[in-house]
Amino acid sequence: MQDESTSLTFEEAFGELQSSIEELRGDALTLDRSLALYERGIALAAQCNTLLTNAELRITQTTVGFVADRNAGGEADW
């Protein structure tokens, strides 16, 4: 079964992660709620990391492509 955090955008996942952290900082949490927030936070952090890694890869590929085009005497599409 796919975790619902994998369908979130970076901004959505990061926002939910921030909300979970704020709730965890509260005083009136049960152990079960704390564990649920922690587990959700780990999934959200992993999703954010995956999305950032993918964005970094796209930037690297675009930069390499641009440099290769320039070195070959071609023009960039943008």
Helices and strands as residue ranges (DSSP letters): G 4-7, H 10-24, H 31-71
